[in-house]
Structure formats: C-alpha cells, structure tokens
Amino acid sequence: MTNQKLYHAHIEACVEAMNACNLSYVANLKEYNLEKLCDCIRITRECAEICSFTAQSLSQGSQFAGEIAELCAKVCEACIAECAKHDNQHSRECIEACRHCVEMCKDLIVAA
C-alpha cells in the first residue's frame, strides 16, 4: 500500500485545516482592526504552513510521521485557542477543521 493511500484520511484532514487557516488568514487581513487580530493572523498563517508540511511529509512517507503529526496537532491546538477569541464564521470554520486535524494527528501519533 502506498503512503498516500495509507495516510489518505490524515492528509485530507491536514489539507482541510490548511485551507481553512488560509481562508481565515485572508479574511482577517481584510478587517479594519488588524491590531486586535495580529495574533490570529500570525497563528493561522503558521498553522496553514505546518498543515501543508505535514500533508507533504505524510504523502512522501516520512520516517518522522509521528513527530511531525505531534507538532501539527500542537500548532492546530494553538490555532483553535486563538480563533476561539474571535466570533466570526471563518474563525469557527478554522476551529472545526483544526479540531479534525488534531484528532487525525493524534490517531497517527498513536499508530506511529
């Protein structure tokens, strides 16, 4: 079985979280009160990058899949905590996608 098939659901969760984080990042940049959103802008961007890296690593069959998934879960949890401070649709969608990614990453950590 190829690595992409083995980790298909995990990769999908990472890509979903990456997309939600990117959408939230862009939406936050369009807001008027950027000072209030500074931390959220930073963490959603960072989370998107880590989720992208995780998906790429899993698809390539990295020997560090467990460690990378652990980092991804940690960053997603930080993103959830920050997005929870903001009451808007894109933050709620980001939280939902990141929660799913955390679940999938934790599943991968246990399996690794």
Long-range contacts (C-beta under 8 A, 24 or more apart in sequence): 3-58, 3-59, 3-60, 3-61, 4-58, 4-59, 7-58, 7-59, 7-65, 7-108, 9-104, 10-58, 10-69, 10-104, 10-105, 10-107, 10-108, 11-55, 11-58, 11-59, 13-97, 13-100, 13-101, 13-103, 13-104, 13-105, 14-51, 14-52, 14-54, 14-55, 14-58, 14-72, 14-101, 14-104, 14-105, 15-51, 15-52, 15-55, 16-97, 16-100, 16-101, 17-47, 17-48, 17-51, 17-76, 17-94, 17-97, 17-98, 17-100, 17-101, 18-47, 18-48, 18-51, 18-52, 18-55, 19-48, 19-97, 20-90, 20-93, 20-94, 20-96, 20-97, 20-98, 21-45, 21-47, 21-48, 21-51, 21-79, 21-94, 21-97, 21-98, 22-48, 23-90, 23-93, 23-94, 24-83, 24-90, 24-91, 24-93, 24-94, 27-88, 27-90, 28-90, 37-86, 39-82, 40-82, 40-83, 40-85, 40-86, 40-91, 43-75, 43-78, 43-79, 43-82, 43-83, 44-79, 44-82, 44-83, 44-94, 46-75, 46-79, 47-75, 47-76, 47-78, 47-79, 47-98, 50-75, 50-76, 51-75, 51-76, 51-101, 54-105, 58-108, 65-108, 65-112, 66-108, 66-109, 66-111, 66-112, 69-105, 69-106, 69-108, 69-109, 69-112, 70-105, 70-109, 72-101, 72-105, 73-101, 73-102, 73-105, 73-106, 73-109, 76-101, 76-102, 76-105, 77-102
